[in-house]
């Protein structure tokens, strides 16, 4: 009896969690005005791709999709290299000021990024980076969370592996990319998903530094579109589907790594 | 002197963080004591140090207090509620009675990975007073149509509901891990002693989860104080400034009106609040352990 109650509860809450997505998907396949009805429809009355066609042909969303893919991939690759090198250094080397620097980095995590935005904006303006992809890349080059995650993982790799490679004549850089990187691959994948999704979903910073609609990432383009199409749920839902779908797919494929990352991030130092 | 390889590994990340994080933080602190505005952006010689003027102006401004109290309203209600929902979901999914845990966990987690801007747009239509899904659902339990985003009383609760839906899956995962670390023997022993479900929950589950809960409270609080995209998309801070948040206010002052000195002061107030909140949480945790 209790079991059925539990299942009933789980299924109802599961449906409530998914309902916004189902409605979004359904409305995105409707003709103009067909989603503004009472009661709301969970299936399109007449199925159409017209909203998606409008988005790609008239509103040039493919440009924004491409921007999002490019920027997110770029930030992911570069920050992965920077963070993994620094994480390796903090895990396996002894150097002066190591503990102080690491503690400083960790405590800096309580500073909200909004504090840096105004000076960073002025700095990027001087560099001529405003309204370019560089403006998104620059603050994402490295981050403390990434360094921390890699360090935790690499610390568990036995020193003896590194020592024996050294005896065989491997240089420090060879040790990094022939031993550490392959062994740390699971955590690298985890960090890659976090970074990719974080950059993809980010809104405030791209909103500030990108001011040309051809440079917009999907969230900024979508917010901008919302200003002109407050009365077009069908079009806006198609736009939301395009924005959400890529990250959702990525998550479904790599969910194991993503979930592991959350747990690792919550390990107490 | 020999070049140490460790510096080769450290230099890129540490330089990037120093130049693009620490220097901006220090600069923002300095700018917050100046009258830096749109004229100074064109010509950097056109700003003066004005001491604490920005902070005085801020504390004199009703809109700032409105934004501050809105943000606190959001954090104080939304934070505990979403943590409670996360814990509830985690406990049910941790129950031995339930099969297909993976599927339910996946479903509950789905909103976490989605784009905040996109789901804010979806929810803006879900809150539509005439055609929205929510009023339709509520009509089954006899609740009259509510003008969710148009009524200053309901606008913040609307954002709270959205944020709980969006975020509870994340903390749920951390709670599940925490629950699995509680030794089964504790519950068995309690059962033998005749403890009921509620007693087991308050005497075993909650105390054993305390470190996890403190961690979750800190990250949830830090995230919620930065409320921005939901009001930006759904209400633009309205109606009657009822959803104006600190970050939205900072954004408007800094990047719409280019009052950068004033806007930096707002950012620092946010920082001080988050810092204070974190320190209080850590202090509570220390005292509990002592």
Interface residues (C-beta under 8 A of the other chain):
Chain A: X2 X3 X6 X7 X9 X10 X13 X14 X17 X18 X19 X20 X21 X23 X24 X27 X35 X36 X37 X38 X39 X40 X81 X82 X83 X85 X86 X88 X89 X93 X95 X101 X105 X108 X110 X111 X112 X114 X115 X116 X117 X118 X119 X120 X121 X122 X123 X125 X138 X139 X141 X142 X143 X144 X147 X171 X172 X173 X176 X197 X200 X201 X203 X204 X208 X218 X219 X220 X222 X223 X226 X233 X236 X237 X239 X240 X243 X244 X247 X248 X251 X255 X258 X259 X262 X263 X266 X268
Chain B: X4 X5 X6 X7 X8 X9 X10 X12 X13 X14 X16 X17 X20 X21 X22 X23 X24 X25 X27 X28 X31 X41 X89 X92 X95 X97 X98 X104 X106 X107 X108 X109 X110 X111 X113 X114 X115 X116 X117 X118 X119 X121 X122 X123 X124 X125 X126 X128 X130 X131 X132 X133 X136 X165 X170 X173 X174 X177 X211 X212 X215 X216 X222 X225 X226 X228 X229 X232 X233 X247 X250 X251 X254 X255 X260 X263 X264 X267 X268 X270 X271 X274 X275 X278
